Amino acid sequence: MAWSSDWWTNGWNGPVDPEQDEFIKKCQLDDASITFLSGLPENVKDEVKRSVCPAWEEGLSFKRFFEIVRDIWLRQLCVHRDRRVMKLVESAQEDDLRVVMMKFDPTRTKDGNVAARLVSFLSSVIRTSNRDGGEPFKALVPDCSVPERDVGRVLGERGTTMKNIVDSVCQAIGHERQHGHRPILQLAYSGGATRFELLLYPPFNDQQSFEKATDAVQKMVHEIMENPSHWAFSTCKRPPRLQYDDWTCPNRRCGNICFARRTQCNLCGAEKPTDWTPAHLKQEEGQLHIGDVEWGRQKRIRVMETKDVYKDLEVPEGHCRVVWLIPTETLPIVKGRGLHEIKQKSGVDTLLVTREVECDTYFGVEYVQAFCIGSPACTKSAISMIHNEASGRLSEEGFHELIDAIEEALPRVEDEFEQGFVALSLMELLNQEKIRDAWAKTKVLRQGTGLRTLLEVLNRWPEYFKTQATGPAGATVCRTAQLRAGGGQAQRAAEAREAKVKVQDYDEDSDSWD
């Protein structure tokens, strides 16, 4: 939309807003500011017009007007104190922020976590704008190659050393998070040698950036080949599963596991012996080994029934188990390294998560299940961290008897004036023997079984129970309109979730979930 400097005198074909016209004249906005104002949501536009002050009447430049609108927009979304959001907003370009402010709709957030959805939306806009900067620059790194048998040194365990090379490239060209896609370093095999192919994305898709990246790659590869012992995880990971015809290199200094198709070791070049022993039959002291690495400790993706998961995840004495539901749209925020850090900081013994393709629909929202096992304090810390990062809610698993017992205990009347619900105090609920027995069977937060802990658990299901505080140590509980009338919905939901799910166990030696 193009605006003339005297558009309010000559007129235009669009609808007229006298209040907006007065605001534009008073603040002496330029063409860019008028265009930006016209594309803002109505609630943001109204708040900007109400916030006018005498200092604005001296005239606002586009940069100053943009900063004012940005601050008002962040305050309206209540994310101006979120460090993660503010860090991303400060690093984003002006054009990307303008697109987000005009197109972001907070009402489409299902779980109410506006900050998480804003981070995801802004990151997507940044990546899209970077792709619009042109085609990526792709070329082979000159004068840089390694023998095929030494590729393992460059790759490192699970690509650890390769990631260090990419990090050095990012540092050389000045790549930061707001620039979008990181450079990609690929291996190209030709004539028994391995060369390196660089892929640089905008705004570094030029010859000058490629020359800087080339110097970084050449320097890193030379250092790795000259001093491989200085690099942690500089050898390839052993194969996760041996084939019957795989053989072990006869060179004692090597001990490499070779594929059956090879006639010589790909590391040291030793010939395959005529009387070789299959690698999977190599045993020592009754335990299966691969070289000096004990076999049998590799973690696998297990496919089993949900009910078998609970049998497999036995809870030690004094520990508890909690099933936390993570929304599928916020799972990438904590997936992989994020969940590993949560496990380390909280100190839980086990942290499992179901696959996204086997998500669970709960009150119309799709969730993945996260299984936490540990001491009550560690478990509570873990679910608090997950909730702060990716939101979510507590599952009914393990609470069916307690929910059913409280449902039966809460009386129901037919008086429409009282909406059919009668509230009871927490003390009246705990005085009932059936509720006490059901509460004792729950394995969550077992260190506290008092009124405060019971109130905290009931607040996890606002669809079932409505609580109201009556004092520092008291509260009343009543039914809600969504609470099932005849009971049994929790049991039916549990039976519906008795489907096959793929549970992936986090491998502590890797950077992601297998």
QUITATA-V8709 format. One line per field, one symbol per residue. psi: psi as a letter, one per 40 degrees, with the letter a starting at -180 (. if undefined). burial: I if it has 16 or more other C-alpha atoms within 10 Angstrom, else O. A space follows every 10 residues. Layout:
# QUITATA-V8709
psi = ???
burial = ???
This chain:
# QUITATA-V8709
psi = hhiidfdedd iieiihhddd ddddddefia ddddddddei iddddddddd eiidddeehh iddddddddd ddddddefee ehdddddddd eiiddddddd ddehheeehd eegddddddd dddddddddd deeiiihhii hifhiiidee dddddihfed dddddddddd ddefhideeb hiihhihhhh feihihhhhh iifffidddd dddddddddd ddddddgdee hifeiiiihd hiideiihhe hdecfihiid eieihedeei ihidfihhde ehihfeihih behhieehii hhhiiddddd ddghhiheii hhhhhhidde dedeibdddd ddddddeidh hiiiidefih hhfeihiihh hhhaiddddd ddddddddde aaihieheed dddddddddh ihiehddeee ihiiidddde ehdddddddd eiehfeehfa ddddddddee geddihihhe adfiiihiii dehhdeiedd ddddddefih ihhhhhheei eih.
burial = OOOOOOOOOO OOOOOOOOOI OOIIOIIIII IIIIOIIOOI OOOIIOOIOO OOOOOIOOII OIOOIIOOII OIIIOOOOII OOOOIIOIIO OIOOOIIIII IOOOOOOOOO OOIIIIIIII OIIOIIIOII IOOOOIIIOI IOOIIIOIOI IIIIIIIIII IIIIIIOIII OIIOIOOIII IIIOIOOOOO OOOIIIIIII IIIIIOOOII OIIIIIIIOI IOOIOOOIOO IOIIIIOOOO OIOOOIIIII OOOOIIIIIO OOOIIIIOOO OIOOOOOIII OOOOOOOIII IOOOIOOOOO OOOOOIOOOO OOOOIOOOII IIIIIIIIII IOIIOIIIII OIIOOIIIII IIIIIIOIII OOOOOIIIII IIIIIIIIII IIIOIIIOII IIIIIIIIII IIIIIIIOII OIOOOOOOOO IOIIIIOOII OOOIIOOIIO OIIIIIOOOO IOOIIOOIOO IOOIIIIOOO OOOOIIIIII OOOOOOOOOI OOOIOOIOOO IIIIIIOOOO IOIO
